[in-house]
Amino acid sequence: MRHRVPLTAAAVFLLLSAIVLAQSGGGYDLSWWTVDGGGGTVSGGGYALSGTAGQPDAGPALTGSGYALYSGFWPGGGAASPTCPNPLTGVSISGPSSGNTEQMLTFTASPDPADATTPITYTWSTDGLVSGQGTATATYRWNTAGTKTVQVTASNCGGSANASHSIEITSAAEHKIYLPFTVRNS
């Protein structure tokens, strides 16, 4: 038990020495400094910091050599307001204006402007059918005849836009298949 105390003390001493030496090696000095109100200069490792840093009443940013130092409260501490260089102002749907039942028909949404900021998400709908969610194209197949409406909502960082497209679906021509009938004489 007597040997544990000196051994533990030696280990703690070595650990603390390593921490202190790690903060002041190379070309930088990481020792703790504060520059209180009224200004002042802190220098070390080939760098100098002049001004009032770390105070809530600190002035404008300190700049030089391609760097800027903001002091006081965190700059931009609030939520950043997103920017949208090319907001979406409209969307259009291209696709067939007529088709048959049981036929696969593809529709494509085009944003306006064409260079609207991405990502653009698309939400498609028509008569309870869902297809192509999230993409600029959707494929539908109707089982019943009639006028159908395809709708899309496109959204990006600047907002959203809606479009609709009507298509007339007719019943596919009924095809009769005649199979040969043979009778075997026994």
Secondary structure, 3 states (H helix, E strand, C coil): CCCHHHHHHHHHHHHHHHHHHHCCCCCCCCCCCCCCCCCCEEEECCEEEECCCCCCCCCCCEEECCEEECCCCCCCCCCCCCCCCCCCCEEEEECCCEEECCCCEEEEEEEECCCCCCCCEEEEEECCECCCCCCCEEEECCCCCEEEEEEEEEEECCEEEEEEEEEEEECCCCCCCCCCCCCCCC
